[in-house]
Amino acid sequence: MSASVVPACELCAGDGGEVLWQHHAFRVVLVDEADYPGFCRVICHAHVKEMTDLAPAQRTLLANAVWAVEAAQREVMQPEKVNLATLGNMTPHVHWHVIPRFTDDRHFPSPVWAEPRRAADEGSLAARRALLPQLREAVRRHLDAAGLTA
């Protein structure tokens, strides 16, 4: 496994969003995605392409962070569903998307990367954005409770 930084990789070169939690092995960021308030990423610090490039304990650590972020989103945002994705086709650096989904979001029930099905509901988006301070705190609390010390 290589822990090297690859300057051409956007996740090595930058934070990838507002850093909510910094761990020696990963970071959790809140993504600035206008149509999806609460969209988070759990980003491995090591520049590796696949989860199986990590040692089993590292995979477990990263997965536990994903579950903690999902729990925080469910608690605060009360989504219809939470989508978890680790694609990496465009950015081959292990990272997880943790996306709260709602029946009135632009793409539901399709993936957020599909063609939109409807216009964004500005009232719903504003209400979700208003929850972001609570979400920030809940993410930190759930990561703490999971023993994932910063």
N, C-alpha and C positions, 0 to 999 in steps of 0.2 A: 504494500500500500504506500502510495506517495502522499506525503502531507505538504508537498510544495505548493506555492502560490503560482498560479498561471495568470500573468498580467492581462492576457486577451480574454480571460473569463470574467464576465460581469459580476459573478458572485464572489470571485477572489478579489477583484479590483474595487468593489464597493460593498456597501452593507446590504443592498437589495430591498431597502425599506427602512421604516423607523424601527430602530432596535428597541425591543421590549425586554429582552433577556439575553444576557451574554454568558455563555458557559465555555469552558476550555475546549469542548468538542463541537459545539454548535451555537447558533444564535437563533432567536425567534424575532421575526420582524412583522410589523403591520404594513401591508402593502397599500400604496396610494392608488387604489382602483376605484374610480368614481362610482361605478355601478354596483360595486360590491364592498360596502363598508364592512370592516371586520375580517376581510381576507388577510390571512396570515401565511407566512412561510416559515418552516423550520429548515435551516440551512446548515449543512455539515461544514465545518471549517476546513477539513482536509479536502483537497481537490481530487475526488474520486468519482468515477462515472456511475458505478452501480452499488447498491446496498451490500452485495456480496463481496465488494472490495474492502469492506470494513470487517473487523473482527466481530464475532458474535456479541460480545459485551457492548461494543460501540453501536451495533445495530439495535440492540435492546434499549440502550440509552436514548438514541434518536427516536425510536418508536414511542417510548414513554413520554418524550417531549411532545410528540404529535398528539397522543391521547390527552395530555394535559391541556393543550391548546383547544382541542375539540371540546373538552368538558367545559372550559371557560366560555367558549362561544355558545354552547348550548345553554349554560346557566344565564348568561347575560342577554344574548340576542334572541334566544328561543326560535331558532330557524326550523323550517319544515324538515330540512335535511342538512347534513354537513358532508361536503364532498372532500375526499382525500385523494390526492394525485401526486405521483412522482414520475413525471414524464422524462424531462431532460433531453428531449430530442433537439431542441434549439440551444439549450445550455446544459452540456453534459457534465454536470457537477451535482452530486446528490443533494436534493432539496425536496421538501414536501410542501405541497399547496394544501392549506386547510381553509375551506371556503364555505361560509354559512350560506345556505340557499333558502329562498322563499318562493312561494307559489306565484308571487307577482313580480319576481325579478325578470330581467330582460330575456333570459334564456330558458327559464324553467319550463319543462323538465329536462331540457337538453344541457349538455356541458356548457360552461361559461365561454368556451372557445368556439362554440358553434355559431351559426347565424342567429341573430336576435329574433325572438318571436313576437315581441311587443316593445313599445316605448317604455322608458323608465318611468316609474311612478315617483315623482319628485317628493311628494309627501312622505311616502314610505322610506325613501332614501334619507330624507332629513331626520326622520325618527331614528333610523338605524345609526346615522352619524352621531346623533346625540348620545348614543350608548357607548361610544368609543372610549371615553374616560373610564367607565366602569369595566369595559373589556380589558383595557390595559392593566388595571389592577387585578382583575380576575385571572388573567394569564399568569401574572407574577405569583399570585397566591396558589394557583393550581400547580405550577412548576415547583414552588417551595414545598407544597404538601406531598409532591411525588418524590421529594428528596433530591431534586435536580438543582443543587446549589449553584448559584452563579459564580 
